[in-house]
Amino acid sequence: MSDLKIAIILGSTRPGRNGKAVADWVLEKASARTGAKYELVDLADYPLPHLDEAMPPAMGQYANEHTKAWAATINQYDGFIFVSPEYNHSTSGVLKNAIDYLHAEWNNKAAAFVSYGS
Ligand SMILES: Cc1cc2nc3c(=O)[nH]c(=O)nc-3n(C[C@H](O)[C@H](O)[C@H](O)COP(=O)(O)O)c2cc1C
C-alpha cells in the first residue's frame, strides 16, 4: 500500500505572520514519522475570494476556476492537519472560507487541528 498523503494546511496569511514557523515546525515533526507523506498547503498560495459559488459545495457543481483548482489540490490528500491562528477566540476567516468552498474533497478523511495564539 502506498503512503498516505497528508496536507498541513496553514490558515494564516497576514504579513509578518507567526503561522509559517508553526506550520514548518509541524511539517518537520510530522515528516519524521513513517507511513505518510506530508506537504505544506499555504493558503497564501491559494488566494480564494470570499465564497462566490452559487451552488452549495455538497452539490459538487463548481463553476469557478479558482474553486476547481482548490478542489483538485485538496482532493489529492488522504488527511489534513489544519494549522490555525486564534483570531477572536475562533479560527481565521481565511481558513473558514477555504473550508467552506468544498465538501466531498474533505469528506471521510482524517483531520487534526493545531491552534496557536498569544
Ligand atoms: C485579528 C486577531 C485576533 C486575535 N485574537 C486572538 C485571540 O482571540 N486569542 C489569542 O490567544 N490570540 C489572539 N490573537 C493573537 C494571535 O493568535 C497571534 O498574534 C498569532 O501569532 C496570530 O497568528 P499569525 O501570526 O500566524 O497571524 C489575535 C491576533 C489577531 C491578528
The ligand as an SDF file (V2000), in Angstrom:
LIG
                    3D

 31 33  0  0  0  0  0  0  0  0999 V2000
   -7.2600   39.6070   14.3850 C   0  0  0  0  0  0  0  0  0  0  0  0
   -6.5360   38.9430   15.5380 C   0  0  0  0  0  0  0  0  0  0  0  0
   -7.2660   38.3840   16.5660 C   0  0  0  0  0  0  0  0  0  0  0  0
   -6.6220   37.7100   17.6120 C   0  0  0  0  0  0  0  0  0  0  0  0
   -7.3610   37.0920   18.5830 N   0  0  0  0  0  0  0  0  0  0  0  0
   -6.7300   36.3040   19.4970 C   0  0  0  0  0  0  0  0  0  0  0  0
   -7.4700   35.5350   20.4410 C   0  0  0  0  0  0  0  0  0  0  0  0
   -8.6770   35.5550   20.4730 O   0  0  0  0  0  0  0  0  0  0  0  0
   -6.8020   34.7510   21.3250 N   0  0  0  0  0  0  0  0  0  0  0  0
   -5.4290   34.6700   21.3190 C   0  0  0  0  0  0  0  0  0  0  0  0
   -4.8660   33.9140   22.1150 O   0  0  0  0  0  0  0  0  0  0  0  0
   -4.6940   35.3890   20.4450 N   0  0  0  0  0  0  0  0  0  0  0  0
   -5.3160   36.2000   19.5390 C   0  0  0  0  0  0  0  0  0  0  0  0
   -4.5770   36.9170   18.6220 N   0  0  0  0  0  0  0  0  0  0  0  0
   -3.1270   36.7680   18.6450 C   0  0  0  0  0  0  0  0  0  0  0  0
   -2.7390   35.7590   17.5750 C   0  0  0  0  0  0  0  0  0  0  0  0
   -3.2280   34.4770   17.8230 O   0  0  0  0  0  0  0  0  0  0  0  0
   -1.2360   35.7070   17.4530 C   0  0  0  0  0  0  0  0  0  0  0  0
   -0.8020   37.0170   17.1200 O   0  0  0  0  0  0  0  0  0  0  0  0
   -0.8030   34.7340   16.3790 C   0  0  0  0  0  0  0  0  0  0  0  0
    0.5850   34.8800   16.1760 O   0  0  0  0  0  0  0  0  0  0  0  0
   -1.5260   35.0180   15.0750 C   0  0  0  0  0  0  0  0  0  0  0  0
   -1.0940   34.1480   14.0890 O   0  0  0  0  0  0  0  0  0  0  0  0
   -0.3530   34.7180   12.7940 P   0  0  0  0  0  0  0  0  0  0  0  0
    0.8650   35.4680   13.2970 O   0  0  0  0  0  0  0  0  0  0  0  0
    0.0260   33.4930   12.0130 O   0  0  0  0  0  0  0  0  0  0  0  0
   -1.3290   35.6090   12.0990 O   0  0  0  0  0  0  0  0  0  0  0  0
   -5.2090   37.6340   17.6210 C   0  0  0  0  0  0  0  0  0  0  0  0
   -4.4730   38.2430   16.5850 C   0  0  0  0  0  0  0  0  0  0  0  0
   -5.1200   38.8690   15.5520 C   0  0  0  0  0  0  0  0  0  0  0  0
   -4.3040   39.4490   14.4070 C   0  0  0  0  0  0  0  0  0  0  0  0
  1  2  1  0
  2  3  1  0
  2 30  2  0
  3  4  2  0
  4  5  1  0
  4 28  1  0
  5  6  2  0
  6  7  1  0
  6 13  1  0
  7  8  2  0
  7  9  1  0
  9 10  1  0
 10 11  2  0
 10 12  1  0
 12 13  2  0
 13 14  1  0
 14 15  1  0
 14 28  1  0
 15 16  1  0
 16 17  1  0
 16 18  1  0
 18 19  1  0
 18 20  1  0
 20 21  1  0
 20 22  1  0
 22 23  1  0
 23 24  1  0
 24 25  2  0
 24 26  1  0
 24 27  1  0
 28 29  2  0
 29 30  1  0
 30 31  1  0
M  END
$$$$
